[in-house]
Amino acid sequence: MTVYLLDSDALIRAKNEHYGFDLCPGYWNWLDNEHAAGKVFSVRKVYDELLAGQDDLSDWAKQRKPFFLEPNDATRASLAEVSAWANGTQYQPNAVNLFLHKADYFGMAEGHASKMTVVTYEKSAPNSVRNRASSSPVTASALCVETAATGAVASTANSTCRSIPKSLRSSPLAAWL
């Protein structure tokens, strides 16, 4: 069974673009059901980022704190490994520092430690400007963490949103959900 780990952008863009709480409550119910089945999670640092938004998504997150995993011993070991990788890259020190304080760092470590597939909107950009933080796909590739770039579980989530227009069900977000 594939277990998915959602990054911040996967949740934020779902809310803002195609699966707003009022437009498609079935999507959010689906996330609850998949989480209850042990198939979908996120990390505590994502929770922290969502709370900063002070909106419907932060309210949703507050009611689902167990959805957001706390680091365990295996994750802490992976945090050290991800940090060592980041510090050994050609990225500028300020970009590495930024990466090591964002949810992506914690998500990559959890995905690495728990063998989860990290779901992200980010695209691989290995030749991007080295003064920017690493993208999740580049980090994941370096650490052998599987990612799902907006595409892994589409038919299940879309079946919960049959009342929305077909054009929205075939949106870029639907490609991974």
C-alpha atoms as a printed R data frame, in Angstrom:
    type eleno elety resid chain resno       x      y       z
1   ATOM     1    CA   MET     A     1   0.000  0.000   0.000
2   ATOM     2    CA   THR     A     2   1.319  3.419  -0.943
3   ATOM     3    CA   VAL     A     3   1.174  5.949   1.867
4   ATOM     4    CA   TYR     A     4   1.182  9.617   0.882
5   ATOM     5    CA   LEU     A     5   2.658 12.594   2.692
6   ATOM     6    CA   LEU     A     6   1.216 15.951   1.617
7   ATOM     7    CA   ASP     A     7   3.385 19.054   1.570
8   ATOM     8    CA   SER     A     8   2.018 22.517   2.409
9   ATOM     9    CA   ASP     A     9   1.413 23.501  -1.184
10  ATOM    10    CA   ALA     A    10  -0.625 20.370  -1.881
11  ATOM    11    CA   LEU     A    11  -3.132 21.439   0.774
12  ATOM    12    CA   ILE     A    12  -2.998 25.186   0.134
13  ATOM    13    CA   ARG     A    13  -3.493 24.878  -3.613
14  ATOM    14    CA   ALA     A    14  -6.292 22.363  -3.124
15  ATOM    15    CA   LYS     A    15  -8.143 24.899  -0.993
16  ATOM    16    CA   ASN     A    16  -7.378 27.894  -3.202
17  ATOM    17    CA   GLU     A    17  -7.769 26.431  -6.675
18  ATOM    18    CA   HIS     A    18 -10.075 23.487  -7.166
19  ATOM    19    CA   TYR     A    19 -11.209 21.929  -3.899
20  ATOM    20    CA   GLY     A    20 -12.389 24.829  -1.764
21  ATOM    21    CA   PHE     A    21 -14.279 23.781   1.333
22  ATOM    22    CA   ASP     A    22 -17.560 25.148  -0.013
23  ATOM    23    CA   LEU     A    23 -17.010 23.873  -3.573
24  ATOM    24    CA   CYS     A    24 -15.920 20.330  -2.821
25  ATOM    25    CA   PRO     A    25 -16.379 19.228   0.788
26  ATOM    26    CA   GLY     A    26 -16.161 15.643  -0.452
27  ATOM    27    CA   TYR     A    27 -12.462 16.108  -1.140
28  ATOM    28    CA   TRP     A    28 -11.787 17.060   2.466
29  ATOM    29    CA   ASN     A    29 -13.949 14.147   3.677
30  ATOM    30    CA   TRP     A    30 -11.930 11.891   1.390
31  ATOM    31    CA   LEU     A    31  -8.709 13.124   3.017
32  ATOM    32    CA   ASP     A    32 -10.195 12.339   6.438
33  ATOM    33    CA   ASN     A    33 -11.160  8.840   5.302
34  ATOM    34    CA   GLU     A    34  -7.786  8.151   3.706
35  ATOM    35    CA   HIS     A    35  -6.035  9.394   6.833
36  ATOM    36    CA   ALA     A    36  -8.200  7.132   9.012
37  ATOM    37    CA   ALA     A    37  -7.162  4.236   6.753
38  ATOM    38    CA   GLY     A    38  -3.489  5.135   7.291
39  ATOM    39    CA   LYS     A    39  -2.933  6.252   3.685
40  ATOM    40    CA   VAL     A    40  -2.515 10.056   3.894
41  ATOM    41    CA   PHE     A    41  -0.581 12.228   6.327
42  ATOM    42    CA   SER     A    42   1.412 15.406   6.549
43  ATOM    43    CA   VAL     A    43   4.011 16.673   9.020
44  ATOM    44    CA   ARG     A    44   3.842 18.979  12.027
45  ATOM    45    CA   LYS     A    45   5.814 21.710  10.240
46  ATOM    46    CA   VAL     A    46   3.081 21.820   7.555
47  ATOM    47    CA   TYR     A    47   0.548 22.197  10.360
48  ATOM    48    CA   ASP     A    48   2.532 25.160  11.678
49  ATOM    49    CA   GLU     A    49   2.636 26.757   8.218
50  ATOM    50    CA   LEU     A    50  -1.105 26.262   7.737
51  ATOM    51    CA   LEU     A    51  -1.929 27.828  11.108
52  ATOM    52    CA   ALA     A    52  -0.084 30.968  10.047
53  ATOM    53    CA   GLY     A    53  -2.675 31.412   7.277
54  ATOM    54    CA   GLN     A    54  -5.500 32.064   9.759
55  ATOM    55    CA   ASP     A    55  -8.184 30.934   7.309
56  ATOM    56    CA   ASP     A    56 -10.500 27.992   6.624
57  ATOM    57    CA   LEU     A    57  -7.506 25.744   6.021
58  ATOM    58    CA   SER     A    58  -5.946 26.632   9.362
59  ATOM    59    CA   ASP     A    59  -9.312 25.883  11.015
60  ATOM    60    CA   TRP     A    60  -9.414 22.539   9.187
61  ATOM    61    CA   ALA     A    61  -5.871 21.714  10.347
62  ATOM    62    CA   LYS     A    62  -6.614 22.642  13.979
63  ATOM    63    CA   GLN     A    63  -9.391 20.037  14.005
64  ATOM    64    CA   ARG     A    64  -7.054 17.335  12.609
65  ATOM    65    CA   LYS     A    65  -3.831 17.561  14.563
66  ATOM    66    CA   PRO     A    66  -3.213 13.754  14.356
67  ATOM    67    CA   PHE     A    67  -3.117 14.133  10.545
68  ATOM    68    CA   PHE     A    68   0.213 15.943  11.039
69  ATOM    69    CA   LEU     A    69   2.986 13.626  12.183
70  ATOM    70    CA   GLU     A    70   5.427 14.575  14.911
71  ATOM    71    CA   PRO     A    71   9.062 13.614  14.270
72  ATOM    72    CA   ASN     A    72  10.032 10.257  15.760
73  ATOM    73    CA   ASP     A    73  13.510  8.749  16.202
74  ATOM    74    CA   ALA     A    74  13.664  7.526  12.600
75  ATOM    75    CA   THR     A    75  12.580 10.936  11.319
76  ATOM    76    CA   ARG     A    76  15.176 12.697  13.460
77  ATOM    77    CA   ALA     A    77  17.865 10.437  11.987
78  ATOM    78    CA   SER     A    78  16.599 11.307   8.501
79  ATOM    79    CA   LEU     A    79  16.596 15.012   9.389
80  ATOM    80    CA   ALA     A    80  20.326 14.689  10.011
81  ATOM    81    CA   GLU     A    81  20.789 12.875   6.696
82  ATOM    82    CA   VAL     A    82  18.766 15.454   4.751
83  ATOM    83    CA   SER     A    83  20.682 18.266   6.468
84  ATOM    84    CA   ALA     A    84  24.012 16.666   5.593
85  ATOM    85    CA   TRP     A    85  22.885 16.328   1.978
86  ATOM    86    CA   ALA     A    86  21.703 19.965   1.824
87  ATOM    87    CA   ASN     A    87  24.916 21.274   3.342
88  ATOM    88    CA   GLY     A    88  26.949 19.244   0.858
89  ATOM    89    CA   THR     A    89  25.254 20.718  -2.219
90  ATOM    90    CA   GLN     A    90  26.263 23.707  -4.307
91  ATOM    91    CA   TYR     A    91  23.374 25.757  -2.930
92  ATOM    92    CA   GLN     A    92  24.319 29.011  -1.258
93  ATOM    93    CA   PRO     A    93  24.412 28.854   2.573
94  ATOM    94    CA   ASN     A    94  21.421 31.212   2.881
95  ATOM    95    CA   ALA     A    95  19.382 28.947   0.588
96  ATOM    96    CA   VAL     A    96  20.367 25.872   2.615
97  ATOM    97    CA   ASN     A    97  19.443 27.678   5.825
98  ATOM    98    CA   LEU     A    98  16.051 28.608   4.375
99  ATOM    99    CA   PHE     A    99  15.422 25.017   3.279
100 ATOM   100    CA   LEU     A   100  16.351 23.657   6.731
101 ATOM   101    CA   HIS     A   101  13.688 25.839   8.355
102 ATOM   102    CA   LYS     A   102  10.795 25.037   6.040
103 ATOM   103    CA   ALA     A   103   8.245 22.247   6.009
104 ATOM   104    CA   ASP     A   104   9.809 20.701   2.884
105 ATOM   105    CA   TYR     A   105  12.857 19.686   4.930
106 ATOM   106    CA   PHE     A   106  10.708 17.939   7.521
107 ATOM   107    CA   GLY     A   107   8.497 16.359   4.856
108 ATOM   108    CA   MET     A   108  11.500 14.964   2.985
109 ATOM   109    CA   ALA     A   109  12.905 13.546   6.219
110 ATOM   110    CA   GLU     A   110   9.573 11.916   7.105
111 ATOM   111    CA   GLY     A   111   9.174 10.540   3.588
112 ATOM   112    CA   HIS     A   112  12.720  9.195   3.752
113 ATOM   113    CA   ALA     A   113  12.314  7.650   7.212
114 ATOM   114    CA   SER     A   114   8.830  6.211   6.689
115 ATOM   115    CA   LYS     A   115   9.103  5.317   2.991
116 ATOM   116    CA   MET     A   116   6.115  7.515   2.176
117 ATOM   117    CA   THR     A   117   5.459  9.099  -1.198
118 ATOM   118    CA   VAL     A   118   5.716 12.878  -0.846
119 ATOM   119    CA   VAL     A   119   2.979 14.709  -2.759
120 ATOM   120    CA   THR     A   120   4.064 18.097  -4.038
121 ATOM   121    CA   TYR     A   121   3.285 20.599  -6.757
122 ATOM   122    CA   GLU     A   122   6.946 21.453  -7.104
123 ATOM   123    CA   LYS     A   123   8.753 20.541 -10.290
124 ATOM   124    CA   SER     A   124  12.285 19.242 -10.480
125 ATOM   125    CA   ALA     A   125  14.726 22.047 -11.202
126 ATOM   126    CA   PRO     A   126  18.206 20.616 -10.649
127 ATOM   127    CA   ASN     A   127  19.848 23.419 -12.627
128 ATOM   128    CA   SER     A   128  17.972 26.225 -10.914
129 ATOM   129    CA   VAL     A   129  19.748 29.226  -9.496
130 ATOM   130    CA   ARG     A   130  21.910 27.969  -6.649
131 ATOM   131    CA   ASN     A   131  20.943 30.802  -4.323
132 ATOM   132    CA   ARG     A   132  17.393 29.454  -4.070
133 ATOM   133    CA   ALA     A   133  16.393 26.631  -1.792
134 ATOM   134    CA   SER     A   134  16.313 23.148  -3.287
135 ATOM   135    CA   SER     A   135  13.039 21.947  -4.744
136 ATOM   136    CA   SER     A   136  11.399 18.939  -3.148
137 ATOM   137    CA   PRO     A   137  11.843 16.727  -6.232
138 ATOM   138    CA   VAL     A   138  15.589 17.467  -6.376
139 ATOM   139    CA   THR     A   139  15.971 16.698  -2.677
140 ATOM   140    CA   ALA     A   140  13.818 13.596  -2.979
141 ATOM   141    CA   SER     A   141  15.807 12.293  -5.922
142 ATOM   142    CA   ALA     A   142  19.082 12.748  -4.070
143 ATOM   143    CA   LEU     A   143  17.727 10.854  -1.056
144 ATOM   144    CA   CYS     A   144  15.745  8.196  -2.966
145 ATOM   145    CA   VAL     A   145  12.411  9.484  -1.641
146 ATOM   146    CA   GLU     A   146   9.503  8.793  -3.961
147 ATOM   147    CA   THR     A   147   7.354 11.766  -4.948
148 ATOM   148    CA   ALA     A   148   3.996 12.106  -6.614
149 ATOM   149    CA   ALA     A   149   3.914 15.283  -8.648
150 ATOM   150    CA   THR     A   150   0.233 16.027  -8.774
151 ATOM   151    CA   GLY     A   151  -0.882 12.574 -10.044
152 ATOM   152    CA   ALA     A   152  -1.189  9.526  -7.807
153 ATOM   153    CA   VAL     A   153  -4.735  9.081  -6.582
154 ATOM   154    CA   ALA     A   154  -6.976 11.076  -8.955
155 ATOM   155    CA   SER     A   155  -9.953  8.833  -9.545
156 ATOM   156    CA   THR     A   156 -10.683  8.316  -5.860
157 ATOM   157    CA   ALA     A   157 -10.753 11.993  -4.923
158 ATOM   158    CA   ASN     A   158 -12.590 12.984  -8.080
159 ATOM   159    CA   SER     A   159 -15.377 10.536  -7.296
160 ATOM   160    CA   THR     A   160 -16.064 12.566  -4.145
161 ATOM   161    CA   CYS     A   161 -16.536 15.745  -6.201
162 ATOM   162    CA   ARG     A   162 -19.057 14.664  -8.815
163 ATOM   163    CA   SER     A   163 -21.144 17.766  -8.208
164 ATOM   164    CA   ILE     A   164 -18.445 20.104  -9.466
165 ATOM   165    CA   PRO     A   165 -17.998 20.865 -13.169
166 ATOM   166    CA   LYS     A   166 -16.045 18.310 -15.168
167 ATOM   167    CA   SER     A   167 -13.549 20.999 -16.158
168 ATOM   168    CA   LEU     A   168 -12.541 21.354 -12.513
169 ATOM   169    CA   ARG     A   169 -12.384 17.600 -11.940
170 ATOM   170    CA   SER     A   170  -9.773 17.429 -14.679
171 ATOM   171    CA   SER     A   171  -7.709 20.287 -13.239
172 ATOM   172    CA   PRO     A   172  -3.961 19.987 -12.650
173 ATOM   173    CA   LEU     A   173  -4.625 19.223  -8.987
174 ATOM   174    CA   ALA     A   174  -6.952 16.380  -9.893
175 ATOM   175    CA   ALA     A   175  -4.078 14.759 -11.722
176 ATOM   176    CA   TRP     A   176  -2.496 13.664  -8.430
177 ATOM   177    CA   LEU     A   177  -5.516 13.327  -6.236
